[in-house]
Amino acid sequence: MPRPIVISGPSGTGKSTLLKKLLAEYPDTFGFSVSSTTRSPRAGEVDGKDYNFATVDQFKKMIEENKFIEWAQFSGNYYGTTVDSVKQVTSSGKTCILDIDMQGVIAVKKSDLNARFLFVAPPSVDDLRKRLEGRGTETAESLQKRLDAAKAELEYAQTGAHDKTVVNDDLEKAYKELKEFIFEK
């Protein structure tokens, strides 16, 4: 059974873009564990595909029932990866990819998933700020929260918690490095 791949990094580093490229190029090789969240869907997001959307009460019940490998609360919303979402992917014979934050990485390291860890870093915090501002989805407060979280994640990445770090300063170069990591034996 292929080992799950954990991809983490600050919001705005291009993780989603890199993963979309990977899944488009290798649709039958990888599966994405669909995270659960209590936040409202953004335009175009589909329940069960982009996220499993849940109410706060539903999410808290799942926490009590130990349904999550990892979960966290961020910007007033809950996010988490269920055991079932990973099993669905691995039982289909695909390599499961988890896109999770620093708290999730810490939790997965304590689990029996035997995952491999890749960190996607921005060229700089200033570059990250520009990317997040460019999305047009952040308030001044949420932008600051994301930047503070990014600084903490970058510090954590310095501890050697990940098997590899890819700096996404050039999408094609970052994608090539991501593929090299994922396919190395």
N, CA, C and O atoms as a DFTB+ gen file, in Angstrom:
740 C
 N C O
     1  1       0.850      -1.196       0.000
     2  2       0.000       0.000       0.000
     3  2       0.890       1.252       0.000
     4  3       1.778       1.374       0.844
     5  1       0.662       2.171      -0.928
     6  2       1.509       3.364      -1.000
     7  2       1.370       4.232       0.253
     8  3       0.286       4.365       0.820
     9  1       2.491       4.815       0.667
    10  2       2.478       5.685       1.844
    11  2       1.780       6.997       1.507
    12  3       2.010       7.556       0.434
    13  1       0.935       7.496       2.400
    14  2       0.300       8.799       2.166
    15  2       1.353       9.905       2.081
    16  3       2.419       9.821       2.692
    17  1       1.033      10.922       1.324
    18  2       1.902      12.092       1.188
    19  2       1.195      13.266       1.851
    20  3       0.063      13.602       1.503
    21  1       1.874      13.884       2.807
    22  2       1.332      15.059       3.487
    23  2       1.996      16.290       2.889
    24  3       3.220      16.416       2.893
    25  1       1.175      17.189       2.378
    26  2       1.686      18.445       1.829
    27  2       1.171      19.559       2.720
    28  3      -0.028      19.675       2.971
    29  1       2.099      20.373       3.192
    30  2       1.693      21.489       4.039
    31  2       2.474      22.733       3.628
    32  3       3.426      22.676       2.851
    33  1       2.038      23.841       4.173
    34  2       2.667      25.121       3.867
    35  2       1.636      26.204       4.078
    36  3       0.435      25.936       4.095
    37  1       2.099      27.414       4.235
    38  2       1.179      28.519       4.497
    39  2       0.148      28.710       3.396
    40  3       0.392      28.379       2.235
    41  1      -0.992      29.241       3.771
    42  2      -2.043      29.594       2.830
    43  2      -1.471      30.598       1.831
    44  3      -0.853      31.588       2.221
    45  1      -1.683      30.336       0.536
    46  2      -1.195      31.260      -0.487
    47  2       0.127      30.862      -1.121
    48  3       0.649      31.593      -1.961
    49  1       0.686      29.702      -0.731
    50  2       1.973      29.296      -1.312
    51  2       1.817      28.551      -2.634
    52  3       2.803      28.280      -3.319
    53  1       0.575      28.221      -2.992
    54  2       0.357      27.538      -4.262
    55  2       0.168      26.040      -4.133
    56  3       0.265      25.317      -5.125
    57  1      -0.100      25.562      -2.921
    58  2      -0.311      24.121      -2.736
    59  2      -1.451      23.614      -3.618
    60  3      -1.308      22.596      -4.296
    61  1      -2.573      24.318      -3.608
    62  2      -3.738      23.883      -4.392
    63  2      -3.417      23.840      -5.883
    64  3      -3.813      22.904      -6.579
    65  1      -2.708      24.842      -6.369
    66  2      -2.338      24.888      -7.788
    67  2      -1.446      23.703      -8.140
    68  3      -1.643      23.058      -9.170
    69  1      -0.466      23.417      -7.286
    70  2       0.441      22.293      -7.530
    71  2      -0.317      20.966      -7.503
    72  3      -0.085      20.093      -8.339
    73  1      -1.213      20.825      -6.549
    74  2      -1.972      19.577      -6.434
    75  2      -2.937      19.395      -7.608
    76  3      -3.130      18.277      -8.084
    77  1      -3.537      20.478      -8.070
    78  2      -4.430      20.382      -9.241
    79  2      -3.648      19.900     -10.462
    80  3      -4.142      19.077     -11.233
    81  1      -2.423      20.417     -10.638
    82  2      -1.576      19.979     -11.759
    83  2      -1.260      18.487     -11.632
    84  3      -1.328      17.745     -12.612
    85  1      -0.917      18.057     -10.423
    86  2      -0.565      16.663     -10.188
    87  2      -1.751      15.732     -10.472
    88  3      -1.607      14.710     -11.142
    89  1      -2.912      16.104      -9.954
    90  2      -4.098      15.261     -10.148
    91  2      -4.562      15.256     -11.603
    92  3      -5.118      14.265     -12.077
    93  1      -4.336      16.361     -12.307
    94  2      -4.692      16.413     -13.727
    95  2      -3.759      15.519     -14.549
    96  3      -4.198      14.847     -15.483
    97  1      -2.469      15.516     -14.195
    98  2      -1.496      14.715     -14.947
    99  2      -1.588      13.225     -14.591
   100  3      -1.363      12.363     -15.441
   101  1      -1.918      12.933     -13.339
   102  2      -1.960      11.536     -12.869
   103  2      -3.299      11.250     -12.181
   104  3      -3.327      10.992     -10.977
   105  1      -4.405      11.293     -12.927
   106  2      -5.722      11.151     -12.294
   107  2      -5.959       9.790     -11.640
   108  3      -6.767       9.673     -10.719
   109  1      -5.247       8.752     -12.121
   110  2      -5.492       7.411     -11.592
   111  2      -4.470       6.985     -10.545
   112  3      -4.550       5.874     -10.022
   113  1      -3.518       7.850     -10.236
   114  2      -2.442       7.490      -9.314
   115  2      -2.678       8.039      -7.921
   116  3      -2.373       7.383      -6.925
   117  1      -3.226       9.254      -7.854
   118  2      -3.369       9.933      -6.575
   119  2      -4.818      10.225      -6.254
   120  3      -5.652      10.429      -7.136
   121  1      -5.084      10.237      -4.984
   122  2      -6.394      10.636      -4.521
   123  2      -6.210      11.637      -3.410
   124  3      -5.242      11.598      -2.651
   125  1      -7.140      12.507      -3.342
   126  2      -7.077      13.582      -2.379
   127  2      -7.989      13.238      -1.229
   128  3      -9.167      12.949      -1.441
   129  1      -7.476      13.261      -0.019
   130  2      -8.394      13.059       1.100
   131  2      -9.184      14.358       1.214
   132  3      -8.601      15.438       1.302
   133  1     -10.481      14.254       1.212
   134  2     -11.327      15.444       1.265
   135  2     -11.478      15.866       2.724
   136  3     -12.005      15.116       3.546
   137  1     -11.011      17.070       3.034
   138  2     -11.080      17.585       4.396
   139  2     -12.501      17.997       4.753
   140  3     -13.316      18.308       3.885
   141  1     -12.771      17.991       6.032
   142  2     -14.052      18.487       6.536
   143  2     -13.838      19.896       7.069
   144  3     -12.761      20.208       7.577
   145  1     -14.849      20.748       6.960
   146  2     -14.737      22.105       7.479
   147  2     -16.108      22.643       7.872
   148  3     -17.145      22.189       7.388
   149  1     -16.073      23.624       8.765
   150  2     -17.306      24.303       9.151
   151  2     -17.454      25.641       8.432
   152  3     -18.460      26.330       8.604
   153  1     -16.440      26.018       7.615
   154  2     -16.567      27.294       6.921
   155  2     -17.550      27.165       5.765
   156  3     -17.824      26.066       5.281
   157  1     -18.071      28.302       5.335
   158  2     -19.022      28.312       4.220
   159  2     -18.287      28.038       2.907
   160  3     -17.131      28.429       2.746
   161  1     -18.955      27.368       1.978
   162  2     -18.329      27.120       0.681
   163  2     -18.038      28.433      -0.056
   164  3     -18.834      29.372      -0.016
   165  1     -16.884      28.479      -0.728
   166  2     -16.580      29.610      -1.606
   167  2     -17.227      29.330      -2.954
   168  3     -17.652      28.208      -3.232
   169  1     -17.295      30.350      -3.775
   170  2     -17.908      30.211      -5.104
   171  2     -17.279      29.049      -5.852
   172  3     -16.056      28.962      -5.965
   173  1     -18.114      28.163      -6.359
   174  2     -17.637      27.042      -7.160
   175  2     -17.241      25.804      -6.378
   176  3     -17.025      24.748      -6.972
   177  1     -17.140      25.906      -5.051
   178  2     -16.759      24.735      -4.263
   179  2     -17.934      23.771      -4.129
   180  3     -19.082      24.181      -3.958
   181  1     -17.617      22.475      -4.213
   182  2     -18.643      21.433      -4.185
   183  2     -18.479      20.579      -2.930
   184  3     -17.382      20.113      -2.622
   185  1     -19.592      20.380      -2.207
   186  2     -19.581      19.546      -1.010
   187  2     -19.228      18.115      -1.397
   188  3     -19.800      17.558      -2.334
   189  1     -18.280      17.522      -0.667
   190  2     -17.857      16.159      -0.947
   191  2     -16.723      16.071      -1.947
   192  3     -16.101      15.019      -2.093
   193  1     -16.448      17.174      -2.639
   194  2     -15.351      17.190      -3.616
   195  2     -14.245      18.115      -3.128
   196  3     -13.098      17.694      -2.978
   197  1     -14.590      19.382      -2.881
   198  2     -13.596      20.332      -2.384
   199  2     -13.415      20.180      -0.872
   200  3     -12.294      20.163      -0.366
   201  1     -14.520      20.073      -0.179
   202  2     -14.561      19.862       1.272
   203  2     -15.820      19.076       1.591
   204  3     -16.765      19.033       0.803
   205  1     -15.812      18.455       2.763
   206  2     -17.048      17.950       3.344
   207  2     -17.498      19.047       4.299
   208  3     -16.913      19.220       5.369
   209  1     -18.524      19.781       3.921
   210  2     -18.983      20.903       4.731
   211  2     -19.869      20.381       5.864
   212  3     -20.745      19.544       5.647
   213  1     -19.628      20.886       7.064
   214  2     -20.360      20.424       8.242
   215  2     -20.706      21.605       9.136
   216  3     -20.076      22.660       9.068
   217  1     -21.712      21.411       9.969
   218  2     -22.020      22.435      10.973
   219  2     -21.038      22.267      12.123
   220  3     -20.382      21.232      12.243
   221  1     -20.940      23.285      12.964
   222  2     -20.058      23.211      14.135
   223  2     -20.471      22.036      15.023
   224  3     -19.615      21.300      15.515
   225  1     -21.771      21.857      15.228
   226  2     -22.255      20.752      16.061
   227  2     -21.878      19.394      15.469
   228  3     -21.457      18.493      16.194
   229  1     -22.030      19.250      14.152
   230  2     -21.657      17.993      13.493
   231  2     -20.158      17.729      13.665
   232  3     -19.738      16.608      13.952
   233  1     -19.367      18.781      13.485
   234  2     -17.911      18.658      13.572
   235  2     -17.501      18.250      14.985
   236  3     -16.680      17.351      15.165
   237  1     -18.083      18.924      15.993
   238  2     -17.739      18.617      17.386
   239  2     -18.114      17.180      17.744
   240  3     -17.406      16.520      18.505
   241  1     -19.220      16.703      17.199
   242  2     -19.642      15.315      17.444
   243  2     -18.609      14.353      16.842
   244  3     -18.277      13.334      17.448
   245  1     -18.107      14.683      15.649
   246  2     -17.085      13.851      15.004
   247  2     -15.785      13.850      15.817
   248  3     -15.099      12.830      15.884
   249  1     -15.447      14.983      16.431
   250  2     -14.257      15.047      17.292
   251  2     -14.451      14.093      18.470
   252  3     -13.568      13.296      18.789
   253  1     -15.615      14.184      19.111
   254  2     -15.920      13.325      20.270
   255  2     -15.849      11.847      19.897
   256  3     -15.445      11.016      20.710
   257  1     -16.238      11.524      18.676
   258  2     -16.252      10.132      18.219
   259  2     -14.900       9.696      17.633
   260  3     -14.799       8.614      17.054
   261  1     -13.864      10.532      17.782
   262  2     -12.512      10.235      17.274
   263  2     -12.488       9.882      15.793
   264  3     -11.792       8.957      15.374
   265  1     -13.253      10.628      15.013
   266  2     -13.319      10.370      13.569
   267  2     -12.145      11.008      12.814
   268  3     -11.897      10.682      11.654
   269  1     -11.422      11.926      13.488
   270  2     -10.369      12.680      12.802
   271  2      -8.965      12.148      13.068
   272  3      -8.644      11.749      14.187
   273  1      -8.134      12.145      12.030
   274  2      -6.697      11.907      12.181
   275  2      -6.106      13.178      12.766
   276  3      -5.250      13.144      13.650
   277  1      -6.586      14.296      12.247
   278  2      -6.151      15.612      12.735
   279  2      -7.281      16.591      12.496
   280  3      -8.086      16.438      11.577
   281  1      -7.319      17.608      13.355
   282  2      -8.267      18.702      13.157
   283  2      -7.692      19.942      13.826
   284  3      -6.836      19.855      14.707
   285  1      -8.173      21.080      13.394
   286  2      -7.705      22.346      13.944
   287  2      -8.809      23.383      13.794
   288  3      -9.740      23.229      13.005
   289  1      -8.671      24.431      14.569
   290  2      -9.585      25.559      14.441
   291  2      -8.750      26.723      13.942
   292  3      -7.706      27.038      14.514
   293  1      -9.211      27.366      12.869
   294  2      -8.458      28.466      12.264
   295  2      -9.427      29.525      11.773
   296  3     -10.405      29.212      11.095
   297  1      -9.163      30.758      12.109
   298  2     -10.008      31.884      11.694
   299  2     -11.480      31.636      12.027
   300  3     -12.370      31.992      11.255
   301  1     -11.720      31.025      13.177
   302  2     -13.088      30.808      13.636
   303  2     -13.785      29.599      13.043
   304  3     -14.933      29.318      13.387
   305  1     -13.102      28.871      12.146
   306  2     -13.695      27.672      11.542
   307  2     -12.890      26.434      11.905
   308  3     -11.701      26.518      12.210
   309  1     -13.550      25.289      11.868
   310  2     -12.884      24.013      12.094
   311  2     -12.524      23.378      10.755
   312  3     -13.256      23.498       9.772
   313  1     -11.372      22.697      10.742
   314  2     -10.918      21.947       9.580
   315  2     -10.384      20.616      10.078
   316  3      -9.795      20.564      11.158
   317  1     -10.568      19.544       9.333
   318  2     -10.030      18.268       9.782
   319  2     -10.003      17.222       8.691
   320  3     -10.683      17.334       7.671
   321  1      -9.185      16.184       8.935
   322  2      -9.061      15.048       8.036
   323  2      -9.593      13.824       8.752
   324  3      -9.087      13.452       9.811
   325  1     -10.603      13.200       8.187
   326  2     -11.166      12.013       8.834
   327  2     -10.397      10.754       8.425
   328  3      -9.803      10.685       7.349
   329  1     -10.427       9.776       9.307
   330  2      -9.845       8.473       9.020
   331  2     -10.505       7.905       7.760
   332  3      -9.829       7.358       6.888
   333  1     -11.828       8.041       7.674
   334  2     -12.564       7.507       6.525
   335  2     -12.124       8.129       5.201
   336  3     -12.048       7.437       4.185
   337  1     -11.833       9.444       5.208
   338  2     -11.461      10.108       3.946
   339  2     -10.130       9.574       3.416
   340  3      -9.926       9.503       2.204
   341  1      -9.230       9.201       4.317
   342  2      -7.943       8.629       3.889
   343  2      -8.150       7.182       3.438
   344  3      -7.592       6.758       2.427
   345  1      -8.947       6.433       4.184
   346  2      -9.209       5.024       3.831
   347  2      -9.897       4.904       2.474
   348  3      -9.621       3.973       1.718
   349  1     -10.792       5.846       2.163
   350  2     -11.477       5.809       0.864
   351  2     -10.470       5.866      -0.274
   352  3     -10.617       5.169      -1.278
   353  1      -9.451       6.697      -0.114
   354  2      -8.451       6.846      -1.175
   355  2      -7.552       5.615      -1.238
   356  3      -7.348       5.050      -2.312
   357  1      -7.010       5.196      -0.087
   358  2      -6.076       4.070      -0.109
   359  2      -6.755       2.765      -0.528
   360  3      -6.130       1.926      -1.177
   361  1      -8.018       2.587      -0.166
   362  2      -8.722       1.355      -0.552
   363  2      -8.976       1.298      -2.061
   364  3      -9.231       0.229      -2.615
   365  1      -8.903       2.461      -2.721
   366  2      -9.071       2.482      -4.173
   367  2      -7.741       2.213      -4.882
   368  3      -7.682       2.200      -6.111
   369  1      -6.666       1.996      -4.096
   370  2      -5.354       1.692      -4.674
   371  2      -4.538       2.917      -5.040
   372  3      -3.454       2.796      -5.610
   373  1      -5.049       4.087      -4.719
   374  2      -4.326       5.320      -5.034
   375  2      -3.476       5.764      -3.846
   376  3      -3.728       5.375      -2.706
   377  1      -2.473       6.578      -4.132
   378  2      -1.687       7.205      -3.070
   379  2      -2.502       8.375      -2.544
   380  3      -2.931       9.241      -3.307
   381  1      -2.710       8.393      -1.239
   382  2      -3.509       9.467      -0.634
   383  2      -2.651      10.699      -0.399
   384  3      -1.545      10.610       0.133
   385  1      -3.173      11.840      -0.800
   386  2      -2.506      13.107      -0.556
   387  2      -3.326      13.897       0.452
   388  3      -4.537      14.057       0.293
   389  1      -2.662      14.389       1.487
   390  2      -3.310      15.209       2.506
   391  2      -2.715      16.608       2.451
   392  3      -1.497      16.777       2.508
   393  1      -3.563      17.590       2.343
   394  2      -3.154      18.996       2.338
   395  2      -3.577      19.552       3.698
   396  3      -4.741      19.898       3.896
   397  1      -2.624      19.636       4.635
   398  2      -2.970      20.021       6.002
   399  2      -1.995      21.044       6.571
   400  3      -0.918      21.265       6.017
   401  1      -2.383      21.663       7.678
   402  2      -1.555      22.701       8.281
   403  2      -0.569      22.110       9.284
   404  3      -0.482      20.894       9.453
   405  1       0.166      22.992       9.940
   406  2       1.214      22.585      10.873
   407  2       0.672      21.701      12.004
   408  3       1.283      20.689      12.348
   409  1      -0.470      22.081      12.578
   410  2      -1.053      21.270      13.648
   411  2      -1.386      19.877      13.129
   412  3      -1.226      18.883      13.837
   413  1      -1.848      19.820      11.895
   414  2      -2.153      18.538      11.274
   415  2      -0.915      17.690      11.069
   416  3      -0.943      16.480      11.294
   417  1       0.172      18.316      10.644
   418  2       1.434      17.596      10.446
   419  2       1.876      16.980      11.772
   420  3       2.277      15.817      11.820
   421  1       1.801      17.760      12.837
   422  2       2.187      17.271      14.162
   423  2       1.325      16.058      14.546
   424  3       1.836      15.062      15.059
   425  1       0.018      16.155      14.291
   426  2      -0.896      15.054      14.626
   427  2      -0.618      13.813      13.780
   428  3      -0.612      12.698      14.302
   429  1      -0.388      13.999      12.478
   430  2      -0.138      12.857      11.592
   431  2       1.175      12.176      11.979
   432  3       1.287      10.953      11.891
   433  1       2.165      12.958      12.405
   434  2       3.443      12.374      12.845
   435  2       3.233      11.453      14.055
   436  3       3.982      10.497      14.250
   437  1       2.214      11.748      14.857
   438  2       1.914      10.916      16.031
   439  2       1.032       9.718      15.679
   440  3       0.869       8.808      16.492
   441  1       0.462       9.715      14.466
   442  2      -0.457       8.646      14.059
   443  2       0.333       7.479      13.469
   444  3       1.561       7.516      13.396
   445  1      -0.392       6.448      13.051
   446  2       0.263       5.287      12.434
   447  2       0.133       5.316      10.901
   448  3       0.186       4.269      10.256
   449  1      -0.036       6.501      10.329
   450  2      -0.197       6.618       8.872
   451  2       1.082       6.338       8.088
   452  3       1.020       5.990       6.909
   453  1       2.252       6.489       8.737
   454  2       3.536       6.285       8.058
   455  2       3.634       7.144       6.796
   456  3       3.995       6.660       5.723
   457  1       3.308       8.409       6.948
   458  2       3.273       9.331       5.811
   459  2       4.653       9.907       5.502
   460  3       5.587       9.815       6.299
   461  1       4.744      10.505       4.313
   462  2       5.914      11.292       3.918
   463  2       5.474      12.746       3.899
   464  3       4.319      13.043       3.592
   465  1       6.394      13.663       4.229
   466  2       6.019      15.061       4.458
   467  2       6.763      16.010       3.539
   468  3       7.992      16.004       3.468
   469  1       5.977      16.841       2.824
   470  2       6.531      17.855       1.926
   471  2       6.007      19.225       2.355
   472  3       4.811      19.396       2.592
   473  1       6.903      20.187       2.451
   474  2       6.524      21.548       2.831
   475  2       6.672      22.455       1.615
   476  3       7.725      22.475       0.977
   477  1       5.623      23.203       1.295
   478  2       5.672      24.169       0.194
   479  2       5.818      25.555       0.817
   480  3       4.948      26.019       1.554
   481  1       6.935      26.201       0.505
   482  2       7.249      27.502       1.104
   483  2       7.143      28.616       0.068
   484  3       7.384      28.394      -1.119
   485  1       6.784      29.810       0.520
   486  2       6.804      30.970      -0.384
   487  2       8.241      31.463      -0.514
   488  3       9.074      31.158       0.340
   489  1       8.547      32.226      -1.572
   490  2       9.901      32.786      -1.682
   491  2      10.230      33.680      -0.480
   492  3      11.376      33.733      -0.035
   493  1       9.209      34.384       0.045
   494  2       9.400      35.248       1.208
   495  2       8.032      35.540       1.812
   496  3       7.002      35.310       1.178
   497  1       8.029      36.045       3.034
   498  2       6.769      36.413       3.680
   499  2       6.137      37.597       2.933
   500  3       4.915      37.686       2.822
   501  1       6.968      38.486       2.433
   502  2       6.463      39.641       1.683
   503  2       5.758      39.178       0.404
   504  3       4.696      39.691       0.049
   505  1       6.358      38.210      -0.277
   506  2       5.753      37.647      -1.484
   507  2       4.403      36.995      -1.136
   508  3       3.427      37.120      -1.876
   509  1       4.377      36.305      -0.006
   510  2       3.146      35.652       0.445
   511  2       2.048      36.677       0.708
   512  3       0.892      36.469       0.341
   513  1       2.418      37.786       1.348
   514  2       1.450      38.860       1.623
   515  2       0.831      39.343       0.311
   516  3      -0.384      39.518       0.223
   517  1       1.665      39.558      -0.704
   518  2       1.174      40.034      -2.008
   519  2       0.218      39.024      -2.639
   520  3      -0.810      39.404      -3.199
   521  1       0.562      37.725      -2.546
   522  2      -0.299      36.684      -3.114
   523  2      -1.661      36.676      -2.416
   524  3      -2.705      36.606      -3.066
   525  1      -1.634      36.748      -1.089
   526  2      -2.887      36.720      -0.325
   527  2      -3.736      37.962      -0.610
   528  3      -4.955      37.872      -0.749
   529  1      -3.085      39.106      -0.694
   530  2      -3.819      40.347      -1.018
   531  2      -4.422      40.245      -2.415
   532  3      -5.526      40.729      -2.663
   533  1      -3.686      39.609      -3.321
   534  2      -4.134      39.465      -4.702
   535  2      -5.374      38.597      -4.861
   536  3      -6.096      38.714      -5.851
   537  1      -5.620      37.730      -3.890
   538  2      -6.820      36.883      -3.937
   539  2      -8.093      37.714      -3.794
   540  3      -9.138      37.384      -4.355
   541  1      -7.980      38.795      -3.031
   542  2      -9.138      39.648      -2.786
   543  2     -10.175      39.018      -1.867
   544  3     -11.322      39.461      -1.828
   545  1      -9.773      37.974      -1.117
   546  2     -10.728      37.296      -0.234
   547  2     -10.446      37.568       1.243
   548  3     -11.169      37.086       2.115
   549  1      -9.396      38.341       1.522
   550  2      -8.969      38.537       2.907
   551  2      -9.323      39.919       3.428
   552  3      -9.193      40.918       2.721
   553  1      -9.770      39.960       4.674
   554  2      -9.902      41.239       5.370
   555  2      -8.520      41.551       5.952
   556  3      -7.647      40.682       5.961
   557  1      -8.314      42.760       6.430
   558  2      -7.023      43.110       7.039
   559  2      -6.721      42.164       8.201
   560  3      -5.583      41.737       8.394
   561  1      -7.764      41.847       8.969
   562  2      -7.591      40.972      10.135
   563  2      -7.259      39.538       9.717
   564  3      -6.348      38.923      10.272
   565  1      -7.998      39.007       8.736
   566  2      -7.740      37.619       8.322
   567  2      -6.378      37.514       7.627
   568  3      -5.697      36.497       7.752
   569  1      -5.983      38.557       6.900
   570  2      -4.669      38.576       6.264
   571  2      -3.576      38.487       7.327
   572  3      -2.632      37.708       7.193
   573  1      -3.710      39.289       8.383
   574  2      -2.707      39.278       9.450
   575  2      -2.651      37.915      10.138
   576  3      -1.570      37.426      10.465
   577  1      -3.823      37.299      10.359
   578  2      -3.860      35.957      10.979
   579  2      -3.132      34.948      10.095
   580  3      -2.364      34.119      10.584
   581  1      -3.381      35.028       8.793
   582  2      -2.729      34.083       7.874
   583  2      -1.216      34.309       7.836
   584  3      -0.447      33.350       7.774
   585  1      -0.791      35.568       7.873
   586  2       0.651      35.858       7.861
   587  2       1.310      35.403       9.161
   588  3       2.426      34.883       9.141
   589  1       0.630      35.596      10.286
   590  2       1.171      35.124      11.570
   591  2       1.291      33.603      11.560
   592  3       2.292      33.046      12.011
   593  1       0.252      32.933      11.036
   594  2       0.280      31.471      10.938
   595  2       1.409      31.028      10.003
   596  3       2.088      30.036      10.270
   597  1       1.607      31.767       8.909
   598  2       2.661      31.438       7.950
   599  2       4.035      31.520       8.608
   600  3       4.883      30.653       8.398
   601  1       4.250      32.555       9.395
   602  2       5.551      32.702      10.075
   603  2       5.792      31.522      11.012
   604  3       6.905      31.001      11.082
   605  1       4.751      31.100      11.732
   606  2       4.880      29.950      12.636
   607  2       5.177      28.674      11.841
   608  3       6.006      27.861      12.250
   609  1       4.494      28.503      10.703
   610  2       4.721      27.309       9.882
   611  2       6.134      27.299       9.300
   612  3       6.776      26.251       9.239
   613  1       6.619      28.474       8.871
   614  2       7.977      28.558       8.323
   615  2       9.012      28.231       9.404
   616  3      10.015      27.574       9.127
   617  1       8.766      28.688      10.627
   618  2       9.674      28.365      11.736
   619  2       9.649      26.869      12.016
   620  3      10.692      26.253      12.236
   621  1       8.441      26.284      12.007
   622  2       8.321      24.844      12.251
   623  2       9.052      24.054      11.162
   624  3       9.698      23.048      11.456
   625  1       8.953      24.501       9.914
   626  2       9.619      23.813       8.806
   627  2      11.136      23.815       8.995
   628  3      11.827      22.907       8.533
   629  1      11.649      24.845       9.679
   630  2      13.098      24.931       9.929
   631  2      13.584      23.838      10.887
   632  3      14.786      23.585      10.973
   633  1      12.662      23.190      11.608
   634  2      13.054      22.167      12.589
   635  2      13.350      20.820      11.935
   636  3      13.781      19.886      12.611
   637  1      13.123      20.713      10.624
   638  2      13.374      19.452       9.937
   639  2      12.219      18.476      10.052
   640  3      12.409      17.269       9.908
   641  1      11.031      18.985      10.309
   642  2       9.850      18.127      10.482
   643  2       9.422      17.476       9.168
   644  3       8.733      16.457       9.180
   645  1       9.823      18.052       8.041
   646  2       9.395      17.552       6.729
   647  2      10.545      16.820       6.042
   648  3      11.715      17.075       6.325
   649  1      10.196      15.911       5.141
   650  2      11.218      15.182       4.386
   651  2      11.837      16.065       3.303
   652  3      12.990      15.874       2.918
   653  1      11.057      17.032       2.817
   654  2      11.560      17.935       1.771
   655  2      10.803      19.259       1.826
   656  3       9.625      19.304       2.182
   657  1      11.501      20.331       1.469
   658  2      10.876      21.649       1.323
   659  2      11.043      22.088      -0.124
   660  3      12.134      22.016      -0.690
   661  1       9.933      22.546      -0.715
   662  2       9.954      23.096      -2.074
   663  2       9.576      24.563      -1.962
   664  3       8.517      24.897      -1.431
   665  1      10.446      25.444      -2.464
   666  2      10.133      26.876      -2.485
   667  2       9.422      27.160      -3.805
   668  3       9.984      26.952      -4.880
   669  1       8.180      27.639      -3.714
   670  2       7.409      27.894      -4.925
   671  2       7.625      29.329      -5.407
   672  3       6.777      30.203      -5.227
   673  1       8.798      29.543      -6.029
   674  2       9.079      30.848      -6.635
   675  2       8.891      30.769      -8.144
   676  3       8.843      31.792      -8.827
   677  1       8.784      29.539      -8.661
   678  2       8.547      29.299     -10.084
   679  2       7.695      28.041     -10.152
   680  3       8.142      26.968      -9.747
   681  1       6.466      28.161     -10.662
   682  2       5.513      27.057     -10.609
   683  2       6.037      25.781     -11.265
   684  3       5.915      24.702     -10.685
   685  1       6.617      25.884     -12.465
   686  2       7.091      24.675     -13.163
   687  2       8.228      24.009     -12.400
   688  3       8.282      22.783     -12.311
   689  1       9.136      24.810     -11.850
   690  2      10.259      24.263     -11.073
   691  2       9.733      23.598      -9.799
   692  3      10.166      22.504      -9.438
   693  1       8.804      24.261      -9.127
   694  2       8.230      23.708      -7.894
   695  2       7.480      22.408      -8.201
   696  3       7.557      21.448      -7.435
   697  1       6.760      22.381      -9.315
   698  2       6.008      21.188      -9.694
   699  2       6.957      20.018      -9.982
   700  3       6.689      18.882      -9.590
   701  1       8.063      20.306     -10.670
   702  2       9.059      19.273     -10.984
   703  2       9.626      18.705      -9.677
   704  3       9.776      17.490      -9.550
   705  1       9.940      19.567      -8.710
   706  2      10.489      19.124      -7.420
   707  2       9.449      18.313      -6.639
   708  3       9.782      17.321      -5.991
   709  1       8.203      18.744      -6.709
   710  2       7.118      18.021      -6.043
   711  2       7.020      16.606      -6.612
   712  3       6.931      15.640      -5.854
   713  1       7.035      16.477      -7.939
   714  2       6.940      15.165      -8.580
   715  2       8.142      14.296      -8.224
   716  3       7.984      13.106      -7.953
   717  1       9.337      14.876      -8.223
   718  2      10.541      14.106      -7.870
   719  2      10.397      13.520      -6.469
   720  3      10.732      12.359      -6.237
   721  1       9.900      14.325      -5.543
   722  2       9.705      13.848      -4.163
   723  2       8.661      12.743      -4.105
   724  3       8.881      11.710      -3.471
   725  1       7.538      12.953      -4.757
   726  2       6.427      12.012      -4.681
   727  2       6.776      10.666      -5.306
   728  3       6.361       9.622      -4.803
   729  1       7.523      10.686      -6.382
   730  2       7.825       9.427      -7.092
   731  2       9.119       8.762      -6.655
   732  3       9.428       7.664      -7.118
   733  1       9.891       9.404      -5.767
   734  2      11.127       8.748      -5.332
   735  2      10.759       7.542      -4.466
   736  3       9.783       7.568      -3.715
   737  1      11.549       6.506      -4.588
   738  2      11.264       5.258      -3.852
   739  2      11.949       5.261      -2.506
   740  3      11.826       4.299      -1.748
